Amino acid sequence: MSEQAANRRRQEELYGEPLASLVSGIGDTLGMNQTAVARVLGLSTPMLSHLVAGRRVKIGSPLAHARLVQLRQLAADVAAGRTSPAQAAEEVGRIAASQDSWATTAPTTEPAALQQQLLSVAPAEEWVQIAGEIADRHPGAAALLHQLVARPAQGGGVDREG
C-alpha cells in the first residue's frame, strides 16, 4: 500500500472518510472551491492540498478541525434542506470567524448526550424510520437508535422537550 493510500485510510479512521471526499462534499454542497474551504478553516491552500492528496494525515490545528466539523454539519443541513443557501453563506462567515475549538472533543458516550446529538440533527420519528430501514441488516444498530431516541415513557432516553 502506498504512503498516500495509508494516509487516506488513517484519515478515514480519524474523520469518517478521507479528507478528499469530505472537503469535496463540503465544497460541492456549499458552493466553495478548495481555496475557499482552506480560508474558512484557517489553513493555507497548499496545506489543505497536501491533506486532500493524502500527503499529510491530519489537521494539526484544533481550531481548523473545529471549523471543519462545523462546515461538515452545515453542509449536511443544507443537503437535508434544514438550512437555505443564503443562511449557509452567512453561517460560513461565522464559522470562519469562530475562535472556539470545542468541536474537537471526542464524542461522548453518555446516552443523554448521544440522544441530544441525534435529535439535534433529525427528529425522533426520522431516527425511528431509519432504524426500521436498517433493522434487517443491522439489528444491533437499529436497536441502539430506538433506545437512544426513545422518550422516557417508551423505556429510557431523555424527553426532547423537557
Residue pairs with C-beta under 8 A, 6 or more apart in sequence:
1 9
3 54
4 53
4 54
4 55
5 54
7 54
7 55
7 56
7 57
8 18
8 19
8 20
8 54
10 57
10 58
11 17
11 18
11 19
11 51
11 54
11 57
11 58
12 18
14 57
14 58
15 22
15 68
16 22
18 54
19 51
19 52
19 54
19 59
20 52
20 53
20 54
22 68
22 72
23 34
23 37
23 48
23 51
23 52
24 52
25 75
26 32
26 37
26 71
26 72
26 75
27 33
27 34
27 36
27 37
29 75
29 78
29 79
30 71
30 74
30 75
30 78
30 88
30 92
31 85
32 40
32 92
34 45
34 48
34 49
34 52
35 45
37 48
37 71
38 44
38 45
38 47
38 48
39 45
39 96
40 67
40 71
40 92
40 95
40 96
41 48
41 59
41 64
41 67
41 68
41 71
42 61
42 63
42 64
42 67
42 96
43 51
43 59
43 61
43 64
47 56
50 56
51 57
51 58
51 59
59 65
59 68
62 101
62 104
63 98
63 99
63 100
63 101
65 101
65 103
65 104
66 98
66 100
66 101
66 102
66 103
66 104
67 95
67 96
67 98
67 103
69 103
69 104
70 95
70 98
70 103
71 92
71 95
74 83
74 88
74 91
74 92
74 95
76 121
77 83
77 88
78 84
78 85
78 88
80 122
83 91
107 114
107 117
108 114
108 117
111 147
111 148
111 156
111 157
111 158
112 157
112 158
114 148
115 148
115 149
115 157
115 158
115 160
116 158
118 127
118 145
118 148
118 149
119 127
119 149
119 160
124 149
124 150
124 151
124 160
127 145
127 148
127 149
128 145
128 146
128 149
130 145
131 141
131 142
131 143
131 145
131 146
132 142
134 141
134 142
135 142
147 155
147 156
147 157
148 157
149 157
150 156
150 157
151 157
151 159
151 160
152 158
152 159
